[in-house]
């Protein structure tokens, strides 16, 4: 039953991916970084009502996932902006369908552009799904640890997902030819390389966030990493909270974990957050 349900979810997701490639223009590999417009004269000033805002806070780059267009990440970016962060959204080149290391090299250029435009020495990353793998490759294989302060992933298949492995059962061959999907299969050469040695290199503070209801990352424990990361399962704190894979960028409880990670606070999710 679980296999059939998972296969159905993947079939729908794959259809959406293939449709998006036919109708959407792929993102530029290094789009010019443009922060969200200010909502007040001084949106970065800390106040009693907004203690998380600070002028000295790192800029935050929200890194999209597979087939994730930039506008889909506006909800979480808006929350970050409201908390005073200079916030950017990075849409993966080609909507993330291609080679993950290639996407990571384009992302390295984007990080440099954000640093140049803001004057910040380091940035923080909030990455969803495949975006977390792109970000980790940048950190581990492209020397990105010196330019990133915090890494927060949401539903990233750090050790792969069997959802990618079962595409063959749908008669679509090897991930329907989607390279990134092939690389996210459990046991892929890409993941073997990425996960060889230290999962959390450098002085970066690593946090992973996962949910039991993630329909695209199975087993859900594969969304965690080793070697000193803070791995947060939402339902370990909020057992009645229902959050799906896409819901991780919309859910209020998940955001309270993200917000805490960005200020190095202990994990204290708000289970009632909207």
Secondary structure, DSSP 8 states (H G I E B T S, - for coil): -HHHHHHHHHHHHHHHHHHHHHHS--B-TT--------SSTTTT---SS-TT--TTS-EEEEE--TT--GGGGHHHHHHHHHTT--EEEE--BGGG-S-HHHHHHHHHHHHHHHHHHHT-S-EEEEEETHHHHHHHHHHHHSSGGGTEEEEEEES--TT--HHHHGGGGGT-TTGGG-HHHHHTSTT-HHHHHHTSS-SS-TT-EEEEEE-TT-SSSSSGGGG---SS-EEEEHHHH-TT----TGGGGT-HHHHHHHHHHHTT------TT--
